[in-house]
Amino acid sequence: MKRLFIAVAVLIGITSPAFAKHCPKDAKIIDQAMREASGLTKIQMTEVIALRDKGVAYHKDGKHGEAIKALHAATKILGVKPYKPM
């Protein structure tokens, strides 16, 4: 049982930095797509900006799961694919 807890702790320690680096890459994808977006309404663009800002704020607070959800919602509105780590 003790080994299981150690294995889980190591796994969490390894994956957390991957999520942390994932957020800024999604934000860059969103920034690029916003510059190239032409068919979005003002309401959609406002929502994308709000989701992007919320995702970046979550990232800074260390809430990477929430950041990914917000950033991926923005990419969905923009019609682009989010960053996929290998």
N, C-alpha and C positions, 0 to 999 in steps of 0.2 A: 504494500500500500504506500509505503514511504517513497519507493521508487516511482510510482505513478505520479505522486505530487511533484517530485523533482522533475520528471519528464514534462509535465504540463507547464511548470514554471519556466523551464528552458525553452519550450515551444513558444510560450507567450513572449518571452524576452527576445526571441529571434524574429517573430512576426511583427511586433510593435514598431520597430524602426521602418519596416517595409511599408506599413500603413502611413507612417509619418511622412515618408518621401513621396507617397502616392498623391497626396492632397495638392501640393504645389503644381504637379504635372497636370492634374485635372484643371486647375485654375488657369494655367497657361493655354490649355486647349480651349477653354471657354473664352478667354480673352481674344484669341485668334478668330474663333468662330463669330464672336460679336462684331469684330471689325469687318468680317466678310458677309454678315447676315443681311439679307435684303427683303425677305418675305415675312418678317415678324412685325406684329403690331406693337404699338407703344406699350400696351399692357403686358404683352409677352416679354418685351425687352426689359421692362421694369422688374418683372418677376425673375428673369434670368439674373439681373444685377443683384437683386435682393438675395437670391439663393447662393450666388457666388460669394457675396460678402459674408453671408451666414456661414458658409462652408469654410472660408478662410478664418473667420473668428473661432469656429469650433476647432480648427486645426491648431490655432495659437493656444487654445485652452487645453489642448491635449485630448480632445474628444474626437478622435479620428474616425470612428465609426459613424458618428453623426455628420462629420464633415463630408465623408464620402457620399452619404445619402443626399445631402443638399447639393453637392457638386454634380452628382450623377443626374439629379432631377433637372438641373440647369442644362446639362448636355442633351438630355432627352428633348427639352423644349427647342433647343437649337438644332436638333436633328444630327448631332455628331456623336461619334463613339467616344466614351471616356477612355482614359489611359488604362491599359491592361498590363499589370506586371507579369513577368514571365514565370 
